[in-house]
Amino acid sequence: MYATSLPTVVCSTCSEFHCEPCGQSFQYQSQYKKHVASRSHITFVEELSGFMQPVENEEVAIHDEQPLQMHSEEVIHAEQQPTADIDDSSDDVEDVVDDDDDPDIVEWFDGLGQSNTSNYHPFPSKIFALLFFLVNSPHPMGEKNLSFVWFILKQMGITVPSLATVKKFQLPDMKEPVRHVNCKGIPFYSIPLESIVSQCIGQPLLSSNLMRYPVEGLDTYTEMYHGDAWRNDSRFFSPMVKIHNGASVFLKECVNIKHQEFGTVTGVVLKFYHWATSKDILAHIEILLDLFQFQHMVPDTTVTHLSSDSLISYGIMNVPVSDIVGLATPPVHIVQRVSSGSGFVRMDKQETAAHLASHPLKARADGKRVVMLPLILFSDDTSGNRSKKWHKFESWYLSFAGLPRHLNARIENINFVCSSDSVSPLDLSEPIAQQLTALETEGVFTFDASHQETVLVVAPLMCIVCDNPRASTLLNHLGSAALKHCPRCMTSRQENPDTVCALRTKDMALQQIAQINALLTEADRVGMRKSFGLREDYNPLLYIPADLYLSIPVEVLHTLSLGSCKHILKDVMPKMSPHQKREIQARVRAFNTSGFSTKLHGSVCYYYQSFVGRDFKGWTQMALFILGPYLSDGQKEVLLAYSKVFRIAYCDFFKPVLLDEWKSVCQAFVSTVKQHMPSLLEKQKTHLILHLVDSMVKFGPCSSFSAERFESFNSNVRMYNVFGNRLAPSRDIAKRFCTLQHLRYICHGGNASERCGGALKELYFTPLLQHMVRGISMRELLGHKAIYQPGVARKSMRTSRTISTLQLLSAGKHATTLGHLLQCGMQYDIVLGMFALTDKVLEHRSVVSQNTVLVSSGDYVELVISQCNMKYGILLTTFTLSDGSVHCLVQGFHELTLPDGQPLVNEYDCPLMDLSTTIFCTAGNNIQRPVSFVHQCSVQDLSYVFKNGAQGDRFDIRDVNDPRDDIRALLFVRWRGEDAVSVVPGRAVSVNSGGGLDCTVKWAKTLYYGEIVGSGKLTYLPQTNRSRFNDYH
């Protein structure tokens, strides 16, 4: 058992005295003895003895890593910074699950009092593991809240360890964050990159999804590993493969491969890759033939003076790795063909040896497998306060380029590296740069869970994702206000801001920095800085193997949504009158957003400068339709050109054949801005759009290198600081993340010396713990349940009725029954006579679409029905038959076409739809997703129908100060033309014969001020005449 008199543990690296149970280090032995005799140490050891297994034969531990000085006064005073007045005991933490009846939650609480009958290693018991998860959750709690939880458990009679015991518990094999000191003597802490790489590839689930080789033969890029950077840059080529006999074949080695005519031929391996349609590994091999083989393959060619130890290069072939027989003896000379049919150049011995040089990692691997694992780094600043305004923290995170996009977008797959509120990002990057160089040139030996063996992992830097100010900092650029305002090329804001000039490179930048440093006077250096657009500060990232100027893509969130879109709004909105702003806000409220992932909150007319990225993304999709009547022709052209750039930036794929077309779209936007909004042309972000497509060529679609997922991760850093003591935040935050990431590694089956217990793994993968510890949304975790499956009806009306009495919305004439629809043969995937008119059905308000989004009655949907020529429609109602099958009634849209068959589009290039009178029945699982439609009107007047009105009835349109009714339906009413009756607000009008009233009302008087008064219901009126709608989703 642990005792109060513990053996002295001396660190061999720094000669410090270390207390193993408490995890504290002391510089002098007298301090160590004083700590061992303290009350806190004795209390902690006594409590720990009740939960830890007996430890026998304790020996002096020798630490390979530099230990942390947990309570060093120098560290605390050096890291302590003035902070805003924040209540450390604040417990304003939102509930993560709003469902008290969830069985997983009930099971979690019921299990607290159960005895430990299973294996929860490395924790002593189940209750200890649960409390450890609570304390180290990414959703931290204040000290008072945690103390109150402990109080409740004790009052329930549950034996629990003390809060201090849980906080000080050390996970096995966890490497502590490493302490560094910048040039000013300020310490900061970071998690070594090699530790993160080892944890990633050591997890079975994560390792099995990592791509190790580039993919060739694609006509569409959907992932980062499809881009040209991985496919064409030799830094990312996987160095070797294992062939059938277990031998290792490295790049530039000579091999024998199978050949149909000659049996075997010799070749030089140039590259390993996957083919798009196959999971097999292939190789680019330069075929080398002797004289006989070459003359057989090229009979019309004569080669003379060829020695027996020379081979002729025939060309490059794509060969499956399974066709490699084994290693071959390299030739003394290689003869290269200069042109087809004639002309040869013979390499001498030195040139041939250089061409066949052994791979630098072959000797280091020593027969072990070598794995390629490119890295993505993210750098940003975030606030350490709840207000998000003060106390700036600089942070670095890491992700993996080999993960598919849907996995890389998860918060759980983002790894914390370092953070500090008192150290600059370049100072933080110095240890990162050293580790990146070591990982690329030497690699790290670790366990690979997918191959179940120790491998040598090579992890070069693929790209750094960051916003534009941070990109300028990392590239030694002067910033957006400089004369040479582009950090990627030598463009000048005064001469040619609408063109791309010579691209910057690392070698060019180092030469220019050297020229600046060579100048003697500050005045000369200032002039040189302006001419180059660079500063000469020391930057450790300029000395890593990667060329940083080619490794920082254009980030779309800050360049488009928070850049050009925001600048356009700043140019347009101040020119609007108060009357126009009220109309614009009414249009926003009336806009159908059923196909949007987020809704626009707040007033775009007044608070657009405070919008965040998701608000600008939603606004971009509706701006043309909302602002159309208020913009000049030039402003419309700018906004339309920007919308086209936005469309390609947020596209989920990139096709190389569209390269020139997409570049022309970006160039057209900049040219339009130059013509109609010249003030916007000087902005750095406007010019960066010209580099957008080049980033997509190198790194795949923009979603592969988007900063949005990393920006979401900033909240974890902020909360760890808010709920910490803020004395040494860099150390405390790094240790919290280090514990959390190592806990995930253990519970995911990582190859730690002490494996995770089976009961602990089962507990860890419960939905609530996955949400709390890994940050996975409850919607994703519970997506396997039946009620969340596509085609399932939701929100029951709680009443059943027969089919013959099921009232439906008809084509503006009268109510009809489902039986009448079926008898008319308007069904597509429902067999006529499948059910009788007397069958009972249960009506529902919603159905789950194929993309797992809940679609309600009245929403516009996309359909997937092979027998139907209608791709879009309005969901009228959903019902369930007695056999449990779900069916939907949909009123369809016809796409309008020109005489030549081409789709008819409006001025914004959006296809036009015609609301038909066809109502058909379809299965619930044929609803693909909700979409948004916009009414196309040539004027601002709209037409209404007053349902259930009778001849002689009257209604009023009156002014109100605060309209409460939902006015969304007003945007989708039918335009009646010049024969409509004009209605003046506040004046009573008689109802026409036919059971309804058609009237025309101005936007300004109805959408913002007006409401319809009467006993009937206001709805849209589909007509047999043409009604045009825009499909914009």
N, C-alpha and C positions, 0 to 999 in steps of 0.2 A: 504494500500500500504506500501511497505518498506519505511523507512525513514532513514535519516542519524543518528538520535538519537535512537538507538536501545536499548531494555532492555538488561541488563547484563545476560548472560547465563553462569552459573557456573556448571562445571562437578563435580558430587558428588564423583567420584573416586579419582581424583587427584587435585581437587580444582583449576582447570585452568579456565581462562576466554575465552569463545568461541564466535567467530563471526559467526553466523549461515549462512548469505548469502555468505560470502567469504570462509567459511570452515577452518578458521585459529584459533589457540589456543594460549593463552599468559599466562605466569606464574604470572604476576603481573597486577593489575587493571590499573596502569598507562600506561603500554604498550598497553592494550586493548583500553583505551581512545584515546591514540595517533593514533592508527590504525583507529578508527572510524572517526577521524577528518582528515584523510589523503585524498589526492586527488584520489588515486586509489580506495579506498573504496567508496567514494561518486560517482565517475563515474560509478563504477560497479553497485551500487544500482540503479542509475538512468536508466541505460540501462536495468537492469533486470526488472524494473517496467513496461517497455513497452512490455515485453513478458510473464510475470508471471501473474497469476490470482490474484485478490485482496485477501489479507490475513487479516482476522479479528481475534481480541482477541488473539494476540500472547502471549504465556505464556512462562515462564522459562522452558527450556528443560532439562531433567535429562538423562544423557547418561549412558547406561549400559556398553558400550565398552570403552576401554581406547582410547582417541582421539589421533590423530597424531599431532605432533608439526611441522606444515608445514614449518615454517621458523625459526626454532630454530638454532641458530648459532652453538651450541654444536653438533647438528646432522649433519649439513653441514660439519663442519671441521672434525668430526670423520669419516664420510663416504667418504670424498674427498680423492682420490688416484691419483698418477701420471698416466696419460694416454697418449696414442700416440696422435700426432698432427692430429686431425680430424677436418675437416671443418664442423661445425654444420649446416651450411646453404646448404650443399650439397643436390642436388635434383636429384641424379641419381637413380630414381626409375623406374623400368621396367613397361611397360604397361601390365595390366593384361588381356586385351582383344584386340586382333588385328583384329577388325572388326568395322569400323566406321559406317557401315550400319545396325548394329544390331538394331532391333526395340526396344529392351529393353533399350539400351543405349540412343536412340533418345527420348524415352518416359521419361527417367530420366531427361534429360536436358530440355525437353519441359515443364516438370512439375514444374520447379523451380519458374517460374513466376506466377503460379496459386495461387489464394487466398486460405486461409485455410477454407474450407467448411465442412471438416469431422473431426472426432475425432482422434487426434494424441497424445493423453495422454500417457505418462506424459510430452510430449513436448508441448510447446505453439502452434506450427504451423508446417506445413510440411517442410518449408525451415529450421526451427530450427532443426528438426529431421535429415534431410539429412546432414546438416553441422556437427551435432554431430556424425553421422556415419563416416563422412570423417575424423574428428579430431581423433576419437578413433578406427580407422581401424587397423587391424593387419599389414597393409601395410602403415606405417606412412609416413608423409611428413614433410619436413623441414619448419622452421618458415617462411622463405622467400617465399617458394612455397605456403603455406597457405595464407600468406598476399596477394600474387598475385591473388589467387582465389577470395579472398574477394574484391580485387580491380576490377576484371572483373565483378563480380555480381553487384557491385555498379554502374559501368559504364553502365551496361545494365538496370539500373533503378529499380533494385530489392531491396526491403527493407530487410536488413539482420541485425542480431545482431552483435555486435563486436566479434572479435576472442576471447578476454578475457572472454566474457560472456559465450560463448559456452564451453570454456575449463573449466570454474569453475562450470558449471551446475552439480548439484548433482541428481542422480537417486533416486527415493523414495525407502526406506527400504534397501538401500545398506549398508552393514557393511564394514567399512573401514579396510584396512590391519592393523594388530596388530603389535605394536612395541615391539621388544625384544632386549636384550643386552647380549652379550656373556661375558665370564669371563674376557676379556680384556677391557670391556667397549665399544666395538664397536657395534652400533645399527644395526639391520636389521629388515625387515618387512616381514610378511607372511600372507597369506589368511587362516583363520581357516579351518581345514578339515571339521568340522561340517557344515560350511556354504556351502562348495562345495557339500557335501552329500545332504543337503537340497535342493539346486538348482537342482541337478541331478534328484532326485526322485520326485521333484515338477513339472518337465516339462512333460506334457502328452505324447509327442512323445518318449522321452527318457525312461520314466518310464514304458511305455507299452512294451518296448523291453528288459527290465531287467529280467534276470532269477533269481528267488527267491529260487529255490530248486535244488538240484543235480539231474542228470539224470542217471537212472539205465537201465540195459538191453541192453547196446550198445556193438556191436562188433567192432566198429570203433569210435575213438575219433577225433572230428573235432573242438571242442571248448574247452576253458579252463575249463568250468564247467562240462566237461565230464571226466576230469582227476581224479586220485585217491585222490588228495589233498582235493577236495571238497566232494567227495563221501565217504571218509573214515575217515577224520579228524573231530572229534566232534566239533571243534571250528567253523566249517562252517555249522553245522546242523541248519536248521531253527527251532527256539525254539517252535513254536506253529502254529496251524491252527484254523480257524473258522469252526465249523461243521454246520449242517443244521439248528439247532435251535438257532444259534448265539452264542453258548457257546464257550469259548476258551479252547483248549486242548493243554497242554504243554508236552514237553518231560518228561518221567519218571512218568507220571500220569497214574493211573488206569482208564480204560474205559470199558464200556460194548459194545460189538460188536455183530452184527447179526451172527447167526449160524443156519444152516439148520436143525440139529437134536435137539439141546438143546434150540433153540430160541435165547438166548443170552449167551455169555461167557465173562469172564473177561480177560483183557490183560493189559500189560504195554507197552506204546508207547516208542519206541527206536529211530525212525528216520522217517522223512517225505521226500518224494522224488517224482519225476516224472518218469513214465515209458516211454521207448523210443518210443513206438508206440501209446501213448495216452497222452493227455494233462491233464488227471485227476491226482489228488494228491493221492498218496498211502502212506502207513505207514508200517514200520517194527514193528510188535507187538509181544511181548512175551506172548504166550497164557498161562493162569493160569486156571487149572481145579480143581474142587472139587473131592472127592474120587469117587463118583458115575460116574461122567463124565470121569474121567481118566480110570477107570476100563472098562467103555464101549468102550473107544477108544483103550485101550491096555488091552485086556481081559486076556492075559497070565501073567500079572504082578500082584504081590500081595504087597499091601502097608499096613503096620501095624503101630499102634501108631500115627495115624494122627488125630489131634484135629480138631474140627469144624471150628476154626478160621484160618486154614491153607489151602493153595492152592498149587497144584503141577505144576511146570513149565513143560509144554508139548512140547515146542519148539517155533520157530519164524515163523510167517506167514506174507505174504504180503497182506494187507487188504486195500481196497479203503476207503478213508476218509468218503465217503458217507455212509459206513456201520457202522460207529461209532454212537451208539445210544446216549451216554452221558457219564458223569463221573460215576465211580463206587467207592464203599467203599474199600480202600486198605486193604489187609489181614494183620493179625498180624504176621504170619509166612509164608515164602515161602519155599517149599521143592524142591530142585534141584536134577535132576537125574544125577548120576555119570556116568553110562554107560547104553546102550540100554537094556531094559528088567529088569535090577536089579540094586540095589545100589542107595540109596537116602541119601541126606544130608539136614538136616533141619537148616535153618537160625534162629538165635535168633532174638529178637525184634530189637536190635541195628543194626544188619546186614540187616534186612528187611527194616528198616527205611532209612538206607543209600542207599539201592538199589532203594527205591522209594522216594528219596529226592526231594523236590520241586525245580523247576528251579529257579535260582537266579533272573531272570528278571520278574518272575510272579508278584511279589508284586509291582515292579516298573511300569510295564505295566498298572496295575489297570484296566484291562478289554479291553485295547486297543490292536490292532493288532501289532505283533512284526514281523519285516521284516529283512531278512538277506541280506546284501549288501557288499560282500568282495571287498577289494581295491587292486589296483596295484599301486605301487610307482615306480618312475624312478628318478635316480640321475646321474648327469653328469656334466662335465665342458665344457664351450664353450667360444669362444672369444667374447669380446665386440666390436671388430673392424671389418671393412669390410674385412680386409686382413686375418682374422681368425688366426692370429699368436700371438697376444699379448692381454693383459688385460683380464685375465681369470676370468670368472664368474662361481660360483658354483650354481647349480639350482636343484630344486626338483619339479617334476610334479606328477599328480595323474590321474588314469583312473580306470575303474570299470570292475571287472572280470566277472560280470554277463551279459555284453553286448556281442552279437554275434561278431564273428571275423571281419566281413565286416564293422560293425559299429565302433568297437574298433580301427580299422585301420585309421579312419578319424581323421584329425588334430583337427576338431571342438570338438571332444569328449575327448581331452586331456586338463586337467585343470592345470593351473599354481598354485604353492603353494608358493614358495619363491625363491629368488636369491640374491646373493651378490658377490661383487668382493673383499671383504676384510675379509670374515668370512669362516672358514673351513666347509666342508660338515657335519662333526660330530657336530659342534656347531649349524649349521642350523637345524640339525635333533632333537635337544633337545626338542623344543616345539612340533615337529611332533610326537616324541615318547610319550610325555604326552597325546597328543590328541588321538593317536592310542590306548593307554591303556584305556582312557575314553570311546572311541567309542565301544570298544569290551566288556568292563565290565559293562558299564552303558547305552550306546546307546544315541541317541538324538531324541527328539520328533519333528516331522516335518510333513508336509502335503504330503500325497501320492496321486499323480494325478491319478494313475490307480485305486485305491480303493475309491478315493474321500473322504478321512477321515484322521484324524491325527493318525499317527502310531509311534511306537518306532522302530527306525532303529538301528540295530546292524551292525557295519562295521569293522570286523577284517581285518588284513593285510593278503592278499593271498600270494603275492610275491613282491620282489623288483627287477626290471629290471635295469641292469647297465653293463658297460664293466668290464673287468677283473681287471684293476687297482683299480677301484672304489669298486669292490667286496672285494678286499683285505683290503681296507681302512675301509669299513663298518664291516668287520669281524675281525678286529684287527690283520690281517695277515701281515707278514713281506714283502710280495710281491713275484713277480716271481723270484727274485734273491736269495731267501732264500733256505736253505738246504731242508726244508720241504716246497716245492714250491707250493703245492696244498692247496688252502683255504678250500677245502671240505673234504679232508681225510688226513691221516698222512703219505702219501707217501713221500719217500726221493728220490731226484733227482739222487743220487749216487748209491743207492742200488736197488730200484725197481720202476723206473719211468713208467714202462709199466704195472703195476698192480694197482688195487684199494685196499688200505689198510683200516683200521678202519675209519669209517666216523666220522667227527667232529660233536659235538652237542653243544648246548648252555651251558648245565650243565658241560660238559667236559672243555669247554673254560673258564668258570668262575673259575673252580677249578685250572686250569693251571695258570690263571692270578693271583689268590690268592697265589699260590706257588711262582711266580716270585716276587710279592710284599713282601713276607715274608723274602726274602733274604736281607742280610745287605749290601753287597758290590756290586758295579757296575759290577765288573768282573764276579761275580757269576750270576748276573741277565743277563748279555750278553750271557753266556753259556746256561742258562735256556731258554732264548728267542730262541736261535738257535735250541735247542732240541725240543721245542714245535712249532716253526714257528709262534709265536704270540708276540705281544707287549702288555704291560700292561696299555696303555692309557685308560682313562675313555671313555666309549662308551654308551650313553643313550639307543641305540637300543638293547643292550644286556639285557635290563630290561623290555622290552615289553612282552606281553604274547606269541607272536610268537617266534619260534626258528629260528633265522635268518640264521643259517647254513643249514637249510632245506628249506629255503624260497627264496633263490637266485638261479634261474636256470642258466644253462650254456647258454650264449648268443651267437647265431650262427654267427651274423655279425662280431663280433670282434674275435671270436675263430676260425672260418673257413675262411671267405673271407679275413679279415684283419689279420689273424693269419697264419694258415698252408699254405694256398695258396700263401701268400706273401713270406713266408720263403722258399717254394719250388722254386719260381721264383728267389729268391736271390741265391739259390744254383745252379740253372741251367744256368741263363742268363750270368753271368760273364765268363762262360767257352765257350761261343759261339764266333766264329770268326766274323769279320766284314762282310765277304761274307755270312755266315750263317744267320746273323741278317737281311741282306737285303732280303734274301729268306723268312725268317719267316715273315717279315713285308708284303711282297707280298702275302703270304698265308693268312694273316689276312685280307688284303683288298679284296681278292678273296672269302672269306668265306661267305656263305649264312646265313644271320641273320634274315630272314623274320619271323621266329618264336620266336625271342628274344624280350623281352620288352624294352631293351635298346641296343644301339650299342656301340662298343668299340671305344673310341676316343684316339688319340695320339698314339705314338709308344710304344708298349709293350716292345720292346727290350731295350729302353733307359729310359723310364719314368715310369716304373712299380712301383717304390718306391713312386711315387706321386699319384698312382691310389686310388680311393675311393671305397667304398663297391660295388656299382653297376658295376664298371669296373671289379673287381675281379670276380663277379658273372657271368658276360658275358664271361670272359676269361676262367673260369673253364669249361664251357660247350664246348669250342672249343680247349682247350689246347692239348688234346691227339691227335687230328687230325692235328693240326698245328705243334706240336713239335715232332710227332712220329718219323720221319726219323732222328732226331738229338739226340735222347735220348738213353742212354744205357738201357739194359734190366732191371737193378735195378731201374733206374729212371722211366721207364715206369710202373713198378709194383707199385711204390709209388704213381704216379699220378693217376693210375687206381684205387687203393685202396682209395685215397682221393676223387675221383669222386663218388664212391659208397657212402661214408659218406655224401658228398654234396647232393646226391640225396635224402637220407632219411631225412636230416636236413631241406630241403626245400619242403618236401612233405606236402600236405594239410591235411593229416590224419595220424593217428597212430592206428595200430591194435594190441591189446594185444597178440594175437596169434603169432605175429611176433617178440615178445620181444627178445627171445633168438637169433633169426636170425639177428636182427638189432644190438644186442650187439656184436655178432660175427663179423659183418662188421666193427664196431669201433675197436674191438680188433685186427682184421686183419690189419687195417691201422697202428696201433701203432707197431705191430710186424714187418710189412714191413719196417717202418721207422727205427726201431732198427737194421734191417739187412742191409739196403742199404743207409740210411742217418742218422747215429748215432748222428751227431751234432744236428739234428732236434729233437731228442728224449728228450734232456734236456730242451726243451722249455715247459713252463707251459701250453701253449695252446694245445700242442700235447697231454699231459696227460688229459686235461679237456675233450677231445673227449670221453674218457672212461666213463664220467659222463653224456654224452649227452642224452642217451636213458632214464636214470633214471629221468631226468628233463621232458622228454616227457610223461613218465608214470604219473607223478604227475600233470603236468599242460597242457597236451594236445599237439598238434603239435607245432613245434617251432615258427610258425607264430603267435601263441597266445601270446608269451612273447618275440617277437622280439623287438629290440631297434630301428629299422629303423624309425618307425613313430615318436618316441620321438626325435630322432636325427633331423628329419625335423622340429620339433617344436622349436629347438634351434635358428633357424633363426629369429623367432619372438622376442625372448629375445634380440638378437643381434641388431635388427633394432630399438627396443624401446630404447636401450642405445645409438645407433648412433644418433638418432634424439631427444635425450633428452639433458639436460644441463650438465649431468654427474657430478653434485655436490653431489647428494644423490641418486645414481642409484637404490639401493635396494628399497627405498621408492617409487621412481617414477615408476619403472617397475611394482612393486606390485600393485600400484594404477591403472595403465593403464589396467593391466589384470583384476583387480577386477571390474573395470567399464565395460570392455568388456564382462566378464562372467555374470555379473548381467544384462546387456543389453540383452544378449541372453535369460536369464531366464525370463525376463519380456515379450519379444516379442514372446517367445514360449508358452505363456499362463501360466506361473508360478503363484502360488497362493500368489502373493504379495497383500498388503493391497490396493494398487491402481493398478487396472488391466490395461493391455495394451489396448489402443484404437483399434477399428476395422480397421480403416484406416491405422494406424501405422503397424498393423500386416500384412495387405495386402501389404503395401510398403516394409516391411522387407523381405518378402518371394519372392520378385522379384529376378530373377537370378543374376543380377549384384551385388545387395546388399548381397545376400547369398555368392557370391564369395569374396566380399571385407571384410565382417564382420565375416563370419564363415570359410572362406578358402576352400570352396568346389570348385572343378575344374569346369570350364565352360562346359567341356565335359560331366560331370555327370549331371549338372543342365539342360543342353539342350538336354539330351539324350532322352527325350520324343518326340522330334520333329521327323517328318516322315523321314527326310533324314538320321537320325542316326539309324533307325530300321534295324534289320538283314534282309538280302535279298534284300536291296535296291541298285540299280545300281548307281554308281557315276562316275564323270569325263567323261561326254559324249564326243564322237568324233565330235559332232555337224553336222554329216552327216548321212542321212538315205539311205539305200540301200535295194534291194530285197534279199530274202534268197538265191536265185540262184546265186547271185553275191558276197555273203559274203565269202571272201577268208580266209582259215584257214590253220594252220600248220598241215600237215599230218605226217605220220610216216616215214619221210625222203625220200619220193618218189615224190609226186607232190601235188599241192594245190587241195583241194576238196571243195564241197559246203555242207551246212547244209542239203539240200535236199538229197544229196547222202548218208550222214550219217544216216538219218532217214530211208531211203529206205533199208539200210543194217540192220536195226533193232538193232542198238547199243544204243538205248535210254533205260532209266530205269524208269523214272517217267514222261516222256512226251508221250502222246498218239499219235500214228502214224496217220497222217492226221489232227492233231490239227490245223495246219496252212498250207497254200499253199506256193509253191516256189515263187510265185509272191508277197507275203506279204512283206510290208515294215518293216524293223527293224532298230532300232537305236543302234549302237555299243557303248560300254562303255569300259573304261580302268580298272575300279575297281568295287567291290561289297563289301557290309558290311557283315561280317561274323556273326555267332551266338554269339561270344564273343565281338561283337561291334568293331572289329578291321577292318580297311580298307585293303582289299586284292586286289592286282593289278595283271594284266595279267603277267604270267611268274612266279608267286609265287607258292610255294608248299603248299598244303592245305590238311586238314583232312576233310573227307566227312562223312555225316550221311545219308546213303541211305540203307534202310532195304533190298531192292531187289538186291543190288549190293555187290559183294564180294571184291570190291576194296575200301579200307579205305582211301587211300592217292592218290593224283594225282597232276598234274600241271594245273593251271588255264590258259587256252588258250585265251579265250575272253568272254565277257559278252555282252548280247544284250537284248533289250526290244522290245516286240511286240506291235502292235497297241492297244491291250487291256490293256497295262500297265504291263503285267506279265514279270518277269525278269528270264532269263535263262542263264546258263553258259555251256561252252564247256570245258571238262576236259579230259586230257590224264592220264590214270590211271597207278598205280603201282601194281604189284603182289608181295605178300610177299613170299620169298623163304623158302621152308621147306625141312626137311630131310625126308628120306623114312618112318620114323615112325610118321610123321606128326608134329614133333616139329619144331619150327622156326629156320631157319639157322642164326647164329650170327657170328660176326667177333671176332677178338681177344679182343675187348673192350666190348663184350656182347651186342652189338647193333644189332638189326634185320636187315637183308639184304633185299633190295627191287629190283625188276626187272622192268625197264621201259618198259611197254607194247606198242603195236601198237594200242590198243583200245582207241578210242576217243568217248566219250558219252556226251549226253546232260542231264543236271539236273537243277532243280529249284534253284534259287539264294539263298533261305533260307536253302539249304542243305550244304552250305559251313560252316563248324563248326569253323575253326580257321586256321591261317597260321602256318606252321611248317617249320623246317629247315632240309635239307638233306645234307649229305656230300658224295662226290664221293669216292668210295673205289677203290684204285689203289694199285697193288702189287709193282709197280715201280714208279719212279718220272716222267716218260714220259707220255705225253698226246697226244690225237689225235684231229685234227681240220678238219673242212670242210669249204671250201670257197664257199659260196652260189652264185648262178647266174654266176658262171664262165663257160667259154666255152673252148673247146679243143684248145690248143695253147696259151691261156692266160698265163701271167706271173705275179708273185707277189714277193715282197721282204719282208724279215724279217730283220729289221735294228735296231741298237741301238739308244736309245733316252735317254736324261738325265732326263727328267721330263715327265713321261707318263701321259697323260690326259684322255685317254679312260677308260671307265668302264671295268675292267678286271674280274668282278665277274663271268661272264659266262665261263671263262676258267677252273673253277674248276669242271664243270659239263659235259665236253665233253666226248665222248666215247673212251675208251681204245681199240685200234685196234689190239694189239698183235705184234708179232715179224715181221709180213709181212709189217709193215708200212714203209714208205719211210723216211729215216733220212734226216733232213734238217739242214744245217749249217747256223747260222745267217749271214745275209748279202749276201747270195748266191741265185740267181734267180732259180726257179724251174718251169718246165712246168706243165700244168694242165692235169690230166688224162682224158680219155674219160668218159662220163657219167655225165658231168655237174658239177663235183666237184673234189676237190683235198684233199686227205688224207695225212697228214704228221705228223711226230712225232717231238716234240720240247721239249728241256730241260727246267725245271723250272727256272734255274738260268738265262737263256738267254731270256726268253719270259715274265715271270710274272713281273719282275722288270724293265728290260731294253727294252723289245721288244714290237712292235706293228705290226699289219698286215696292209699292204698297198695295196690298190686296190679298185675297184669300187663296189665289192660285200660286203655282210654283214657277219660278223663272228657270228656263232651260234652253239649250240650243235647239234649233229647228232644222234638221236635215231636209234638204229639198231634192227633187228629182233633177233640177238644173245643176249646172256645174258649181261645185264649192271647192275652192282651192285651199290646200293645206301644204305647209312645208314640213318635210321630214328632216329634222335637225337633231341628231342624237349622237 
